[in-house]
């Protein structure tokens, strides 16, 4: 399966939420979403809104120190933050198995 590169500019929290809710409607099992941006760019906030739109009732927060957090909503959802360890180290740690799970949707935060 191929990939799509999408770039959006939002200027408010309300716009971020609207974008996230619309984006959530497009997701399917097996999708991997890579969120790239500087610290404070809104990657976790966007993820929180998407997960809420997909039925997650738990508090969704940054997995910076845990590296991976999993949630249950309409789908199994995994939230990675590779800021501290980098993508290569995450793969070496075995997270590629989670990323290849075709029953889950994975959100991976990284910096530019």
Number of C-alpha atoms within 10 A of each C-alpha: 3 3 8 6 6 5 7 7 8 12 8 9 12 10 12 20 20 16 17 20 18 12 14 17 11 8 15 13 15 17 20 19 17 15 20 16 13 11 12 8 12 16 22 21 18 20 24 21 20 24 27 20 19 19 13 19 12 12 9 18 12 18 19 16 11 9 18 19 15 14 18 15 14 13 18 18 21 20 25 24 26 20 19 13 14 13 18 11 12 17 13 9 11 10 16 13 9 15 20 14 15 14 15 21 22 24 23 23 25 20 15 9
